[in-house]
Amino acid sequence: MAIREPFSAVIITLNAAAQLEACLQSVAFADEVLVVDCGSSDATLALAQRYGARVLHQDWLGYGAQKQFAVSQAKHDWVLCLDADERVSATLRAAIEAALIAPSASGFEMPRCNRFMGRWLRHGEGYPDWSLRLFQRSHGRWSGDPVHEKVLLDGAPARLRGDLLHESAEDLAAYLDKQNRYTTLQAEALYRRGKRASVTQMVLSPLLRFVKFYVLRLGFLDGVAGLVHIVIGCHNSFIKYAKLRASEKDARN
């Protein structure tokens, strides 16, 4: 029987007890499961320990930096990075096992399928949402972005079959609160890099986003959930640049 490369499944958490169990069950085939927690007050730590995960504490560093810290603490060079509300599907597990027998690249992207308003999104902005989550840490690292962090890989990644399932337990109100925080972080990051927002950009960005994902990428096939998802995304585009304009105005006053 061919032997695959060993790998660590790495998960960052904060009060994730409601989602974590399914995540841990889906990565039970990993050679190590590492949970890096930043101060949970619920049953997250006890649950992780019950499933045999190695648990470390690290105060919150920001999304990219927290994930990179977790990667640096893993026992194996190959790492699979997940959020607590994500699960490895059976098809994806088989693809990971096969890919690590003789890796064709130093990193692998996988399609991420998002559940939103009770429906799995299969079109538009919500799918396939290619995500680079399996990689050699000697050839890749998480970016330091405050939000929408990504893996920076030496070379081009290969792609795997099988979905990474993202099933957040948050309701629509919580989702909107999170998007508000994200747009603030994005606007702050743009401002620090010297970016400025024009009125044309504020108007065209959400319009082009709607056409791209709802029309050209068939988001309308996801029904009401698909419509709500893209409208929120377009709103985020507008608000991000509006917040950037507000930062410019505050700096002049």
Secondary structure, DSSP 8 states (H G I E B T S, - for coil): ------EEEEEEESS-HHHHHHHHHHTTTSSEEEEEES---SSHHHHHHHTT-EEEE-----HHHHHHHHHHH-SSSEEEEEETTEEE-HHHHHHHHHHTTS-SSSEEEEEEEEEETTEE--SGGGSS-EEEEEEETTTEEE---SSS--EEESS--EE-SS-EEE-----HHHHHHHHHHHHHHHHHHHHHTT----HHHHHHHHHHHHIIIIIIT-GGGGHHHHHHHHHHHHHHHHHHHHHHHHHHHHHH-
